[in-house]
Amino acid sequence: MKSINVLKIKVFMPNAHFRVIHSGNPRKTYPLPPYSTVIGFFCNILGNKDKINQMLHSTLALGILSRHDYVTSEYIWLRNLNSAQHKKRFVSTDNRIWQEKPEHPGSQTPIKIEVLNDVETLLYIYHSDSSVLNNICANLNTPEKWLSHLHFGRAEDWAMVESMTKIDLKVSNQIADFRKANCYYQWLPAPSAAFGLKHYLNHDKYAELYQKMQGTAVLVTSTYRLIKTPSSKSLIRNFSHIPAKLCSTSIPLLSGFCLPVLFVDPEEGIPVYMATIAKEGGESNGTSSGQEFRYYTG
């Protein structure tokens, strides 16, 4: 039976916010972290530029599953200390009264933020160089080597690793291995970004699954490059994106009334949709017009 060896990490977060980047007010959240956030999590653990480059410049694949108990809302004030913004709102630099009430200098805007609570996330990472997984395992127990405390996205969203183990994701289409497919949110990468279609999974069957699967089509952020903008000398992050579907549903039957062959975690009874982040030689999936080095994000 075909299988791949991966590092499986189970993470718990009391609360989390994975911002939908085009949402303003309220700031909405995805129900699971994007690939870019998970890449940043592993880069934080590695804590060393050479080890990070080693991870990002050979074949790397990720599977992300997540579920939460409930969603709440946070309210915060965004402040602005720009002098031009202050004069635009208050007319004079000496004034900060608006409608007979004092406000923060510059201006202040109330923002509503969606927050996930009691979040359980399963991470599956495959790498062509086993030493990368060994480095992650070793560093996970040595926090002095981390770049920062463990978190996903916002620095205040602390992450606690509950378990870490190397397992074999087997290739299967047995009903028992799909029994909890609708218990977690996942990114189902498009065939152009899916891992294993050449050697483990059937490309045509996977493409049919992608077409039939219920879910929202999303361009998920992945790695990025720092590039200079045409209008200034400042650097901005130019992300690559992986086309995927956001789904949390049972596996549909394909033509011929058969189930697709997928990577599965037999202990959990769930399929794991693996996306190729970087190919051999450092080529990433998605689209990017970056002209400088590839970096990572937290």
Summary of the structure (lengths in Angstrom):
residues: 298
radius of gyration: 21.6
end to end distance: 36.3
largest distance: 75.1
contacts: 932
relative contact order: 0.23
helix: 19%
strand: 42%
